[in-house]
Amino acid sequence: MESLRSALRAVLLIAFASLLAACSIASAASPQGGTPGPTAQGGTPTGRGGSGTGRQSGSSGRQSAGGQGRAQAVAVEATKAVTGTISLIYSYAGTLQPTDSVKVLPLISGHVASVDVSIGDSLKAGDTICTLETDTLQAQVDQAQAAYDQAYQKLVAEQVGSRPEEITAAQAALTAAQVALDAVVSPTNDQITVAAEALENAQATLQQAQANYDKIASEANVSMSPQALALQTATNNYQSALAAYDLATKPTSGTLAPLQNNVAQAQLKLAETKVPYLPTDLAEAQAAADQAKANLDLAKITLSEATIQAPFDGVVAEVYISKGDLVGPSTPVVLFLSKSNQVALDIEESRISQIKNGESAALNVSAYPGQDFAAQVTSVAPMADAKTHTFQILVTPEDKADLLRPGMYGDVSLLVTQHQHALLVPQAAIVQGPQNQSQVYVVRADNTAQLMTVTTGLQDQNNVEILSGLRPGATVVTAGQGNLIDGASVNIARGSS
């Protein structure tokens, strides 16, 4: 029986404790809901009825907090849509490499006479890198020069021809030969008369001498007598006179042939004097002179190749030779780099159509933080890489101060397109609506927010281009949109425009 009483006592204590807890909860809830109640209702006693009246009055109080059924103004930040310039920029990274890099090779073989550069030297195109020994080469030039001079003098002699006095002498010889021939072929009457008279006189003298000789013909030693000598002389004179007469009246071929030959020889001599060389002779002399000139030029070129020069403006990166070394066309002497650099970038297939040769770019390297180097796209690959399906482009920066070095790692910004006079709003102003529509909250003159759908264009790190749906100068919300609905009252925070 005693245990039953203890159990009942415990149940009653638990029930009483539960009642006290319920009363405590009711008391705590009554001030929250009933606080505005007395103000709205003019004062109502507390208690369960009062608590109910307080909750009803509290609800009525929230409806009237903004006045005329309007909710409390939402604090936001806002700015105006402005007109400006916006650019589409693609960013990539790459390593600078020289535009031109070459291991300079000599064109001829020889021993190094001098090395005129060191690593790091800056050279202009044509500056001397090193020189080979030239003694043999210079001798070859001198020999070729002498051969050319000789060939040229012969050519000039054939082009000029004979001197005037040589032509005059040849003409006089021809005239004399012709006169001699004419005298035989066509003698004058006087010549014939003279020849006849000379023949008659010679014949008379011969007859007289013969008569005188006959008188002493029987004497001893008659052959040595004056009569014999006179007869011999008279006979010779007669034969000469007869020959002269025959020549004057009827010359023979044997007489004419030598004279005619003399005339022919004189004519040939005169012709050769006037034109001493045939056209073929002149052509041969010209060809010989040309060949000699070519040999001279080749010797001079070979001599010049002993001086190894910089192929373009650049800098010496490595020197491979020393004085006295034997080098040849397969022996590099220096590694030479151009001063201009470029960056090779791999562009995705989806973007390559937007990148053109000549487009502007900017390069930034960690060696010069904050400094942008103006650059330009100088090459666009006509085909994609078979493995990566990317297109390689080359970007060349402007570096008049020679600050950039091969091997530097740089960030490249490609200016793909640029819109001027574009309507711009901050990125923070854009909210995503249904079906991924771009929307903005516009603050109207009555400080209410109007949700508007807009069409966007280019986007950079800060701003978004608005193509349609918004007017310039409109005030758009940039912070606090999460608490807004269309038509809500707003309170623009100080410091925002």
GIHUPE-V783743 format. One record per run of one state. SS is the DSSP state (@ for helix, = for strand, . for the rest). FROM is the first residue (numbers start at 1). LEN is the number of residues. If there is no record, write none. Layout:
ss=(SS,SS)
from=(FROM,FROM)
len=(LEN,LEN)
//
This chain:
ss=(.,@,.,@,.,=,.,=,.,=,.,=,.,=,.,=,.,@,.,@,.,@,.,@,.,@,.,@,.,@,.,=,.,=,.,=,.,=,.,=,.,@,.,=,@,.,=,.,=,.,=,@,.,=,.,@,.,=,.,=,.,=,.,=,.,@,.,=,.)
from=(1,2,42,48,64,74,81,82,99,101,106,110,116,122,124,128,133,135,161,164,186,189,216,222,225,226,250,253,275,279,305,307,310,314,320,326,328,332,339,341,348,352,355,360,366,369,373,381,391,398,409,427,430,431,433,434,437,438,444,448,460,463,469,475,480,481,484,489,493)
len=(1,40,6,16,10,7,1,17,2,5,4,6,6,2,4,5,2,26,3,22,3,27,6,3,1,24,3,22,4,26,2,3,4,6,6,2,4,7,2,7,4,3,5,6,3,4,8,10,7,11,18,3,1,2,1,3,1,6,4,12,3,6,6,5,1,3,5,4,5)
//
